[in-house]
Amino acid sequence: MKAGQLQALLKTWKQLTSGSINRQILGAAIAVGSATAMVKLLAFAKEAIVAWRFGTGDAIDAFLIAFLVPSFIISVVAESLNASLIPTYIQVREQEGIEAAKKLFSGSTVWGIGLLGITTLLMVITAPIYLSWIANGFHSEKLKLTLHLLWAIAPTVLISGIVTLWSAVLNAGERFVLTALCPMTIPAITILLLLAFPAWGAFALASGLVLGSGLQLVFLGVALHRQGISLYPRWYGFDTHLRQVAGQYAPMIAGALLICSTSFVDQSMAAILSPGSVAALNYGNRAISFAISLAATALSTAVIPFFSKMVAYEDWIEVHRTLKRYLWLIFAITVPATGLLMLFSEPVVQLLFQRGAFQASDTHLVAQIQTCFAVQIPFYIANIVVVRLLSSMRLNHILMWASGFDLLINTTLNYLFMQWIGIKGIALSTSFVYVFTFFYSFFAVKRNLRRLAPAPS
């Protein structure tokens, strides 16, 4: 009976998630969302242990600032290459076959490893210079700890860059669940190290990051090998397809450089406020990042292969329908959910973090920061769909301009709002940035779709 029920359930699932593009996207989004939820729950368990062990003390401040630069490089170099590669990779695979696509992936990997290797070396060598600027509010011992943590984290840049590319190719082949589950390795190993080696302090966080990323690389490598994709990249020359990727990569990396600079600005401006401000800002964003990354990861992973296929076949009518349907769905779900989160912000923070070194006074401040961050939720998630469509249409120059405006708005509002409400102002400024970004990107994509095809009735 149980086997029969399972079979019937699988049959129903297949019927619901096959057929139209919208159903396929929904199926992929649900699968990725479910896997991502498991990852985020484990990550939340890790954050609860971090809050218990470190509270808002110097050790967690130092780790967060140390990780700022490596995460910046990963976002700018690796994720930009990912977003530039996949639309062209899918177009080549659909029109010229899998072997041509494999050559493009191989050449892009060589290029990516070279860029990541150079930037990692520069990051390590110049760390004493830029850390003294980023963390100019830290005392000497805290700054020294930050430097040592950055050196410990440095291998993550190259490892995570390769993980990003390998995950993207697996997602392009619609192997969503594995790539969504693999990030569990980082919080799982970090929890083990925090509990097994308490004397390591913040270096348990750094070690968990590096070892977890390495294990993630192993799992993805096995999956690629089973699909007949070589793990040893070869250079086939700077051909037409790679030039096409490079043409999109230039504006994409410029845009990523600008948008990721907003995080740099936020953390640096938080570091000049009272001790613990960097940690409070990050704790205030934990529940928000859980909500938005759960939805954003599911949607972005699911939609880009399907949008890229529709764009490759110039099916603009279906693109327009899919965009409209998903934006309405996102706002219908996220607006009331955001209201509830803002209403119960303090109990949420109390439940998640208030224990050990994390005191009631920390809860009150972090809850206020969380409320300010929550404003962005509907717009951030909706913007993911719009941005993935712009990337699929190879309109990354629009994202570059949006990112430039974001940096300007963020810096200005940070300064103004900090004078008004302190550290909470940085969170509110971030939300305003994502509201602007959504409307800017949405009107840009509507304008380009109107040029390509009339809106469907």
C-alpha positions in Angstrom: 0.0 0.0 0.0 2.8 2.4 1.0 4.7 1.6 -2.2 1.5 2.2 -4.3 0.9 5.5 -2.5 4.5 6.6 -3.2 4.1 5.6 -6.9 0.9 7.5 -7.2 2.5 10.6 -5.5 5.4 10.5 -8.0 3.0 10.2 -10.9 1.0 13.2 -9.7 4.3 15.2 -9.2 5.4 14.3 -12.7 2.1 15.5 -14.2 2.2 18.7 -12.2 5.7 19.6 -13.2 5.9 18.5 -16.9 4.5 19.9 -20.0 4.5 23.8 -20.1 7.6 25.9 -19.4 5.8 27.4 -16.4 5.2 23.9 -14.9 8.8 22.9 -15.5 10.1 26.0 -13.8 7.7 25.5 -10.9 8.9 21.9 -10.5 12.5 22.9 -10.6 11.9 25.8 -8.2 10.1 23.5 -5.7 12.9 20.9 -5.9 15.7 23.4 -5.4 13.7 25.3 -2.7 13.2 22.1 -0.7 16.9 21.2 -0.9 17.9 24.8 -0.1 15.6 24.8 2.9 17.4 21.8 4.3 20.7 23.6 3.8 19.5 26.8 5.4 18.1 25.0 8.4 21.5 23.4 9.0 23.1 26.9 8.5 20.7 28.3 11.0 21.8 25.7 13.5 25.4 26.7 12.9 24.4 30.4 13.4 22.7 29.5 16.7 25.9 27.8 17.9 28.0 30.8 16.7 25.7 33.2 18.6 26.0 31.0 21.7 29.8 30.8 21.5 30.7 34.4 20.3 27.6 36.6 20.8 28.5 40.0 19.3 32.1 40.0 20.4 35.4 40.8 18.7 36.0 37.3 17.4 32.8 37.3 15.2 33.4 40.9 14.1 36.9 39.9 13.0 35.7 36.8 11.1 33.0 38.7 9.2 35.4 41.4 8.1 38.0 38.8 7.1 35.4 36.9 5.0 34.3 40.2 3.3 37.1 40.3 0.7 37.1 36.6 -0.3 33.3 36.6 -0.6 33.6 39.8 -2.7 36.0 38.1 -5.1 33.9 35.0 -5.4 30.8 37.1 -6.2 32.6 39.4 -8.7 34.9 37.0 -10.5 33.2 33.5 -10.3 29.5 34.3 -10.2 29.8 36.8 -12.9 31.5 34.2 -15.1 28.8 31.8 -14.3 26.0 34.2 -15.3 27.9 35.1 -18.5 28.7 31.5 -19.4 25.4 29.7 -19.0 23.2 31.5 -21.6 25.9 30.9 -24.3 26.6 27.4 -23.0 22.9 26.4 -23.4 22.7 28.1 -26.8 25.8 26.2 -28.0 24.6 22.9 -26.6 21.1 23.3 -28.2 22.4 24.4 -31.6 25.8 22.7 -32.0 25.8 19.7 -29.7 27.2 18.7 -26.3 30.8 18.4 -27.5 31.0 22.0 -28.6 29.4 23.0 -25.2 32.0 20.9 -23.3 34.8 22.8 -25.1 33.3 26.1 -24.2 33.0 25.0 -20.5 36.6 23.8 -20.5 38.0 27.0 -21.9 35.9 29.1 -19.5 37.2 27.0 -16.6 40.8 27.6 -17.6 40.0 31.3 -17.8 38.2 31.4 -14.5 40.9 29.5 -12.6 43.5 32.0 -14.0 41.5 35.0 -12.8 40.7 33.5 -9.4 44.4 32.5 -8.9 45.7 36.0 -9.7 43.0 37.8 -7.5 43.6 35.4 -4.6 47.4 36.1 -4.7 46.8 39.8 -4.8 44.2 39.5 -2.0 46.7 37.8 0.3 49.7 40.1 -0.4 47.8 43.3 0.0 45.7 42.3 3.0 47.6 44.3 5.6 47.0 47.5 3.5 43.3 47.3 2.8 42.2 45.7 6.1 43.5 48.7 8.0 41.2 50.8 5.8 38.1 48.5 5.9 38.3 47.9 9.6 39.7 51.2 10.8 37.5 51.1 13.9 39.3 47.9 15.1 42.0 48.0 17.8 45.4 46.5 16.9 44.8 42.9 18.3 41.4 42.7 16.7 42.9 43.8 13.4 45.7 41.2 13.7 43.1 38.5 14.3 41.2 39.7 11.2 44.3 39.4 9.0 45.2 35.9 10.2 41.6 34.8 9.6 41.7 36.2 6.1 44.8 34.2 5.3 43.2 31.1 6.7 40.1 31.6 4.5 42.0 32.5 1.3 41.9 29.0 -0.3 38.1 29.2 -0.3 38.3 31.7 -3.2 39.7 29.3 -5.8 37.7 26.3 -4.4 34.4 28.2 -4.4 35.0 29.6 -7.8 35.3 26.1 -9.3 32.3 25.0 -7.3 30.3 27.9 -8.8 31.2 26.9 -12.4 30.6 23.2 -11.9 27.3 23.9 -10.2 26.2 26.1 -13.1 26.9 23.4 -15.7 25.0 20.8 -13.7 22.1 23.2 -13.3 22.2 23.8 -17.1 21.7 20.1 -17.5 18.7 20.4 -15.0 20.5 18.5 -12.2 19.2 20.9 -9.6 18.9 19.0 -6.4 22.6 17.9 -6.0 23.9 21.4 -6.5 21.3 22.7 -4.0 22.2 20.1 -1.4 26.0 20.3 -1.6 26.4 23.6 0.4 25.3 21.6 3.5 28.9 20.5 3.8 30.0 23.9 5.1 27.7 24.4 8.0 27.9 20.6 8.9 31.7 20.7 9.2 31.7 24.1 10.9 29.3 22.8 13.6 31.6 19.7 14.2 34.7 21.9 14.5 33.0 24.4 16.8 31.8 21.6 19.2 34.9 19.4 18.9 37.6 22.2 19.1 36.3 25.1 21.1 39.8 26.3 21.7 40.2 27.2 18.0 37.8 30.1 18.4 37.0 31.9 15.2 39.5 29.7 13.3 36.9 26.9 13.6 34.7 29.0 11.4 37.5 29.6 8.9 38.5 25.9 8.8 34.8 24.8 8.4 34.5 27.1 5.4 37.6 25.8 3.7 37.0 22.1 4.4 33.3 22.3 3.6 34.0 24.0 0.3 36.6 21.3 -0.6 34.1 18.5 0.2 31.5 20.2 -1.9 34.0 20.3 -4.8 34.4 16.5 -4.5 30.7 15.8 -4.7 30.2 18.0 -7.7 33.3 16.6 -9.4 31.9 13.0 -9.1 28.6 14.2 -10.6 30.3 15.9 -13.6 32.5 12.8 -14.2 29.4 10.6 -14.3 28.0 12.8 -17.0 31.1 12.5 -19.1 32.4 16.0 -18.5 36.2 16.1 -18.0 37.4 17.6 -14.7 40.8 18.5 -16.3 40.2 21.7 -18.3 41.9 22.2 -21.6 42.4 25.4 -23.5 41.0 25.3 -27.1 41.7 28.9 -27.9 39.8 32.1 -27.7 37.1 31.1 -30.2 33.8 32.8 -31.2 31.8 31.3 -28.3 34.4 32.2 -25.7 34.5 35.7 -27.1 30.8 35.9 -26.8 31.1 34.9 -23.1 33.8 37.5 -22.6 31.7 40.2 -24.2 29.0 39.6 -21.6 31.5 39.1 -18.8 32.9 42.6 -19.0 29.7 44.4 -18.2 28.7 41.6 -15.8 31.9 41.9 -13.7 31.6 45.6 -13.7 28.1 45.4 -12.4 29.0 42.8 -9.8 32.0 44.9 -8.7 29.7 47.8 -8.1 26.8 45.9 -6.4 29.2 43.9 -4.2 30.9 47.2 -3.2 27.6 48.0 -1.4 28.4 45.2 1.1 31.9 46.5 1.5 30.5 49.9 2.2 27.9 48.6 4.7 30.5 46.5 6.7 33.1 49.2 6.6 30.6 51.9 7.8 29.3 49.5 10.5 32.9 48.9 11.7 33.3 52.6 12.6 30.3 52.5 14.9 30.3 50.9 18.4 31.9 47.5 19.0 29.6 44.6 18.0 27.9 46.7 15.2 29.2 44.5 12.4 28.0 41.3 14.2 24.6 42.9 15.0 24.2 43.9 11.4 24.9 40.4 10.2 22.7 38.7 12.8 19.9 41.0 11.8 20.2 39.8 8.2 20.2 36.1 9.0 16.5 35.4 9.0 16.0 37.8 6.1 18.8 36.1 4.1 17.3 32.7 4.9 13.9 33.8 3.4 15.3 35.5 0.3 18.1 33.1 -0.5 15.6 30.2 -0.2 13.3 31.7 -2.7 16.0 33.4 -4.8 18.2 30.3 -5.1 15.2 28.2 -6.1 14.0 30.7 -8.7 17.3 31.8 -10.1 18.6 28.2 -10.4 15.3 27.1 -12.1 14.6 30.0 -14.4 17.9 30.7 -16.1 18.1 27.4 -18.1 14.5 27.8 -19.2 14.8 31.5 -20.0 18.0 30.7 -21.9 16.2 28.1 -24.0 13.3 30.4 -24.7 15.7 33.2 -25.7 17.8 30.8 -27.9 14.6 30.0 -29.8 13.4 33.6 -29.7 10.1 32.6 -28.0 9.4 36.2 -26.7 5.7 35.7 -26.2 6.3 32.8 -23.8 9.1 34.8 -22.1 6.6 37.7 -21.5 3.9 35.3 -20.1 6.4 33.6 -17.8 7.8 36.8 -16.4 4.3 38.3 -15.7 3.0 35.1 -14.0 6.0 34.7 -11.7 6.2 38.3 -10.6 2.5 38.3 -9.6 3.0 35.1 -7.7 6.1 36.4 -5.9 4.4 39.6 -4.7 1.2 37.7 -3.7 3.2 35.4 -1.4 6.0 37.6 -0.1 4.2 40.8 0.8 2.0 39.2 3.6 4.9 37.0 4.7 7.1 40.1 5.1 4.5 41.8 7.2 4.3 38.8 9.5 8.1 38.7 9.9 8.2 42.4 10.7 5.4 42.0 13.3 7.1 39.1 15.1 10.7 40.2 14.6 11.8 40.3 18.2 10.4 36.8 19.1 12.1 35.4 16.0 15.5 36.8 17.1 15.0 35.7 20.7 14.2 32.1 19.5 17.1 31.9 17.1 19.9 33.6 19.0 19.3 34.6 22.6 21.4 32.2 24.6 24.9 32.1 26.0 26.9 35.2 25.1 23.9 36.6 23.1 22.0 38.8 25.6 18.5 40.4 25.7 19.9 43.8 24.8 21.5 42.2 21.7 18.0 40.7 20.8 16.3 44.1 20.9 18.9 45.8 18.6 19.1 42.8 16.2 15.3 42.7 15.9 15.1 46.3 14.9 17.8 45.8 12.3 15.9 42.7 11.0 12.7 44.7 10.6 14.6 47.3 8.5 16.2 44.5 6.3 12.7 42.9 5.9 11.4 45.7 3.6 13.6 44.4 0.8 12.1 40.8 0.7 9.5 41.1 -2.1 11.6 43.3 -4.3 14.8 41.2 -3.9 13.1 38.0 -4.8 11.2 39.5 -7.8 14.4 41.2 -9.0 16.1 37.7 -9.2 13.7 36.7 -11.9 14.1 39.9 -13.8 17.9 39.9 -13.6 18.1 36.2 -14.8 16.0 37.2 -17.8 18.3 40.1 -18.6 21.3 37.8 -18.3 19.6 35.3 -20.6 18.9 38.1 -23.1 22.6 39.1 -22.9 21.7 42.6 -21.6 24.2 42.6 -18.8 25.1 46.3 -19.5 21.8 47.2 -18.0 22.8 45.4 -14.8 26.1 47.3 -14.8 24.3 50.7 -14.8 21.8 49.5 -12.2 24.7 48.5 -9.9 26.4 51.8 -10.3 23.3 53.6 -9.2 22.9 51.1 -6.3 26.4 51.9 -5.0 25.7 55.7 -5.1 22.3 55.4 -3.4 23.6 52.9 -0.8 26.5 55.1 0.3 24.4 58.3 0.4 21.5 56.7 2.3 23.9 54.8 4.7 25.4 58.2 5.7 22.0 59.9 6.1 20.3 57.1 7.9 23.2 56.4 10.3 22.9 59.9 11.5 19.2 59.3 12.1 18.9 55.7 13.6 22.5 54.4 13.8 23.3 50.9 12.7 19.7 50.3 11.8 20.0 52.9 9.1 22.5 50.7 7.1 19.8 47.9 7.0 17.1 50.3 5.9 19.4 51.8 3.2 20.0 48.2 1.8 16.3 47.7 1.5 15.8 50.9 -0.4 18.6 49.9 -2.8 16.8 46.7 -3.7 13.5 48.5 -4.2 15.2 50.8 -6.7 17.0 47.9 -8.4 13.8 46.0 -9.0 12.0 48.9 -10.6 15.0 49.9 -12.7 15.6 46.3 -14.0 11.9 45.6 -14.5 11.2 48.7 -16.7 14.4 47.9 -18.7 13.3 44.3 -19.4 9.8 45.5 -20.3 11.2 48.0 -22.7 13.3 45.4 -24.5 10.5 42.8 -24.6 8.2 45.4 -26.1 10.8 46.0 -28.8 11.1 42.3 -29.6 7.5 41.2 -29.3 4.1 42.7 -28.3 2.7 41.8 -24.9 0.4 38.7 -25.1 -3.3 39.3 -24.4 
